[in-house]
Amino acid sequence: MFTQQSSKFIFARPLLILFVLGAILAGVAELPYGGWIQIPVLALIWWQLEASHSQKLSFHFVQGLIFGLGYFVVGLWWLYISLHDVGGMNPILSVTAVLLLSAYMALYFSLASLAIPLFKKSKWSGLLLAASWVIIEFLRGYIFTGFPWMGLAESQVNGPFAPIAPYLGGLGCTFMMVFVSWQILRLKNVFYSSIFSLILASLLTALLSQWQFTQPTGKPMAIQLIQGNFAQSLIFQPAGIQKQIEFYNNAMLETNAELIVSPETAFPWPEPNLPSGLIANLQRFSNQTGSNLLFGAIGRDASKEDGREYSNRAIGLSPDSPPYYYDKNHLVPFGEFIPPGFRWFINAFSVPLSDFARGGNNQANFTIARKNQAPIYAAITICYEDVFGGELASRLRNSPEPTNLLINLTNLAWFGQSQAPTQQLRLSQLRSLETGLPALRATNTGITSVVGPDGKLMQALPEFTQASLSARVQAYAGKTPYVIWGNFPILSISCLLLIWGLIRYRRF
């Protein structure tokens, strides 16, 4: 009996350690220098994964799964708020849903971690592990429409490898994080080789930080970002809808900034059914003051053949111009479209959810008119569309006009007082790093903010306050290598490394 219990403990202890280390890795991302702190934590995780004496890949797979589960449970726990607190879902079902999603995300980490036992004897194991992680992270952001939230890359807006983003994007940052953390682990065995690799990585990062690919264009622009701070439950009540519409309408009419932005679904009602004359009055205001307005609403197109006539829409109004429309393209599963076979899951909510139509892949930029100056072109994203760096780079690359500014409209009231707003802010900062463009974030409950072209947070409103952010923002012009090439270079490098590694593995 003692022997069996001891055996179970010996088996369970490393799994518990990995779960805790995964949770710590997710937690430290929220700290001011989280991108630096995560690197030694990753080294500890690699040490624990490598320490296993089991030769079975299945055991290594389980280890990676437990590490990933700890990471995603801590990083995505806020989904419970939207499911239970806002959606009214049964607590047990809500917890189960968060655990299942975390376990699914952890599968990708476990697959990437298999590179450790596969290439354990190779002196190139650090490069092969980094390549494996890049490929798996790319797939995580692509399969089943993708969910790349809580990747390693976004912490690098506060970390050492931010200069990699304009060249190789977030996946390039991920590659460097994994490689360098592995070299820290290998210091105990191959000290000089690892030191050389660490110095080389540092010099490369410092060298790449010397170039800037976008430049200021035009004069700084006066902007106003409006944060209404309306509880999500209000938009399911007629009185709450009316109150929210009146607030955002009045707030936009009370300023004459060159650009006035309200968040996603600021008007939480189908556009044709909004109060009579509301849009026309806002257009007259734009014509008279020269202000450009951008706000969220529910679009409606009854001609859709698939029955999905509604869309998550941004509406732009510029002086003496027809309205601009941007319909969200990358929809949220369950929240904005219902995957086949999951209608029962949606029925468990006590609030109405939508099955929206998708907007096109390459919709036009919003043209911001300026008096006696060239217009500014802004790429619009709604909600978590700014999570997908490759998609945004593709839009900018294929746009017929230059892009000078990024604007994200979002509503994170679904997730209450959690780390979800700071996580999405870091993702927006990463998008600015990748593209070399400033970003504006207009949110309902926070974090409404201005991000510089270098990914630095310039101004922000406190969360859960009803306020407006006034700022002067400098537009930029130009394209970074990442915008021009997208993920092709880092994916090509990673694939070639893995193919070479697997060929050597089979040979030996």
Rosetta blueprint (number, residue, H / E / L):
1 M L
2 F H
3 T H
4 Q H
5 Q H
6 S H
7 S H
8 K H
9 F H
10 I H
11 F H
12 A H
13 R H
14 P H
15 L H
16 L H
17 I H
18 L H
19 F H
20 V H
21 L H
22 G H
23 A H
24 I H
25 L H
26 A H
27 G H
28 V H
29 A L
30 E L
31 L L
32 P L
33 Y L
34 G H
35 G H
36 W H
37 I H
38 Q H
39 I H
40 P H
41 V H
42 L H
43 A H
44 L H
45 I H
46 W H
47 W H
48 Q H
49 L H
50 E H
51 A L
52 S L
53 H L
54 S L
55 Q L
56 K L
57 L H
58 S H
59 F H
60 H H
61 F H
62 V H
63 Q H
64 G H
65 L H
66 I H
67 F H
68 G H
69 L H
70 G H
71 Y H
72 F H
73 V H
74 V H
75 G H
76 L L
77 W L
78 W L
79 L H
80 Y H
81 I H
82 S H
83 L H
84 H H
85 D H
86 V H
87 G L
88 G L
89 M L
90 N L
91 P H
92 I H
93 L H
94 S H
95 V H
96 T H
97 A H
98 V H
99 L H
100 L H
101 L H
102 S H
103 A H
104 Y H
105 M H
106 A H
107 L H
108 Y H
109 F H
110 S H
111 L H
112 A H
113 S H
114 L L
115 A H
116 I H
117 P H
118 L H
119 F L
120 K L
121 K L
122 S L
123 K L
124 W L
125 S H
126 G H
127 L H
128 L H
129 L H
130 A H
131 A H
132 S H
133 W H
134 V H
135 I H
136 I H
137 E H
138 F H
139 L H
140 R H
141 G L
142 Y L
143 I H
144 F H
145 T H
146 G L
147 F L
148 P L
149 W L
150 M L
151 G L
152 L L
153 A H
154 E H
155 S H
156 Q H
157 V H
158 N H
159 G L
160 P L
161 F L
162 A H
163 P H
164 I H
165 A H
166 P H
167 Y H
168 L H
169 G H
170 G H
171 L H
172 G H
173 C H
174 T H
175 F H
176 M H
177 M H
178 V H
179 F H
180 V H
181 S H
182 W H
183 Q H
184 I H
185 L H
186 R H
187 L H
188 K H
189 N L
190 V L
191 F H
192 Y H
193 S H
194 S H
195 I H
196 F H
197 S H
198 L H
199 I H
200 L H
201 A H
202 S H
203 L H
204 L H
205 T H
206 A H
207 L H
208 L H
209 S L
210 Q L
211 W L
212 Q L
213 F L
214 T L
215 Q E
216 P E
217 T L
218 G L
219 K L
220 P L
221 M E
222 A E
223 I E
224 Q E
225 L E
226 I E
227 Q E
228 G L
229 N L
230 F L
231 A L
232 Q H
233 S H
234 L H
235 I H
236 F H
237 Q L
238 P H
239 A H
240 G H
241 I H
242 Q H
243 K H
244 Q H
245 I H
246 E H
247 F H
248 Y H
249 N H
250 N H
251 A H
252 M H
253 L H
254 E L
255 T L
256 N L
257 A L
258 E L
259 L E
260 I E
261 V E
262 S L
263 P L
264 E L
265 T L
266 A L
267 F E
268 P E
269 W E
270 P E
271 E H
272 P H
273 N H
274 L L
275 P L
276 S L
277 G L
278 L H
279 I H
280 A H
281 N H
282 L H
283 Q H
284 R H
285 F H
286 S H
287 N H
288 Q H
289 T H
290 G L
291 S L
292 N E
293 L E
294 L E
295 F E
296 G E
297 A E
298 I E
299 G E
300 R E
301 D L
302 A L
303 S L
304 K L
305 E L
306 D L
307 G L
308 R L
309 E L
310 Y E
311 S E
312 N E
313 R E
314 A E
315 I E
316 G E
317 L E
318 S L
319 P L
320 D L
321 S L
322 P L
323 P L
324 Y E
325 Y E
326 Y E
327 D E
328 K L
329 N L
330 H L
331 L L
332 V L
333 P E
334 F L
335 G L
336 E L
337 F E
338 I L
339 P L
340 P L
341 G L
342 F L
343 R H
344 W H
345 F H
346 I H
347 N H
348 A L
349 F L
350 S L
351 V L
352 P L
353 L L
354 S L
355 D L
356 F L
357 A L
358 R L
359 G L
360 G L
361 N L
362 N L
363 Q L
364 A L
365 N L
366 F E
367 T E
368 I E
369 A L
370 R L
371 K L
372 N L
373 Q L
374 A L
375 P L
376 I E
377 Y E
378 A E
379 A E
380 I E
381 T E
382 I E
383 C H
384 Y H
385 E H
386 D H
387 V H
388 F L
389 G H
390 G H
391 E H
392 L H
393 A H
394 S H
395 R H
396 L H
397 R H
398 N H
399 S L
400 P L
401 E L
402 P L
403 T L
404 N L
405 L E
406 L E
407 I E
408 N E
409 L E
410 T E
411 N L
412 L L
413 A H
414 W H
415 F H
416 G L
417 Q L
418 S L
419 Q L
420 A H
421 P H
422 T H
423 Q H
424 Q H
425 L H
426 R H
427 L H
428 S H
429 Q H
430 L H
431 R H
432 S H
433 L H
434 E H
435 T H
436 G L
437 L L
438 P L
439 A E
440 L E
441 R E
442 A E
443 T E
444 N L
445 T L
446 G L
447 I L
448 T L
449 S E
450 V E
451 V E
452 G L
453 P L
454 D L
455 G L
456 K L
457 L E
458 M E
459 Q E
460 A E
461 L L
462 P L
463 E L
464 F L
465 T L
466 Q L
467 A E
468 S E
469 L E
470 S E
471 A E
472 R E
473 V E
474 Q L
475 A L
476 Y E
477 A E
478 G L
479 K L
480 T L
481 P H
482 Y H
483 V H
484 I H
485 W H
486 G L
487 N L
488 F H
489 P H
490 I H
491 L H
492 S H
493 I H
494 S H
495 C H
496 L H
497 L H
498 L H
499 I H
500 W H
501 G H
502 L H
503 I H
504 R H
505 Y H
506 R H
507 R H
508 F L
